[in-house]
Structures are given as structure tokens and as C-alpha cells.
């Protein structure tokens, strides 16, 4: 789109009033990107938008352990866990040959 002096003046006025680039583009019959490009070249900016929401962040209170009483030291919990060691399954020769045959059939 070619911008003449009247179009630029109207663009500045509509932008100052607060119309969006899409609204201005519809009025001029051009694309929104054309309007945004002209605004950028003219150095026109909206300014900083305030945040839409102000989250109210509160501190979460710390939980006290059930094992602690006022002025008491923490009690160590003795937990004995047996290490589970699994022995590998032992296959017979016949089972190993059958697995090998299946693998050869599936790769071909």
C-alpha cells in the first residue's frame, strides 16, 4: 500500500485514540502487517501494558514432623530393607534354540 500524507495523519490519529492495528487495517483496506510495518517505521508504540492479573502469592507454612515434639530432637527411623536380588532364569538348550529361531524368523 502506498501511504500519502493524509493516510499517515489518519493512521497517527487512530493509533493515538487507541484503535488496534487490525481495526485500522480494515478501515484502510490493507493488511494488518502493512499497518504494523508503517507504525514501526514511524516509531509509534503503544507503551507498556499493565499486567492483566496480579497473583497473590502467599508463603506456604512449613509442616512440622509428627515425630517431633516441642524441643525434641528428630528420631531416626530404622528401616531395614532386604535387597532383592533376582537370579537370572536358566534356559535349557532347547528353549535357547527356539528363541534363536524365533529371532531369525522375525528379522528376515
Buried (B, 14 or more C-beta within 10 A) or exposed (E): EEBEEEBEEBBBEBBEEEBEBEEBBEEBEBEBEBBBBBBEEEEEEEEEEEEEEEEEEEEEEEEEEEEEEEEEEEEEEEEEEEEEEEEEEEEEEEEEEEEEEEEEEEEE
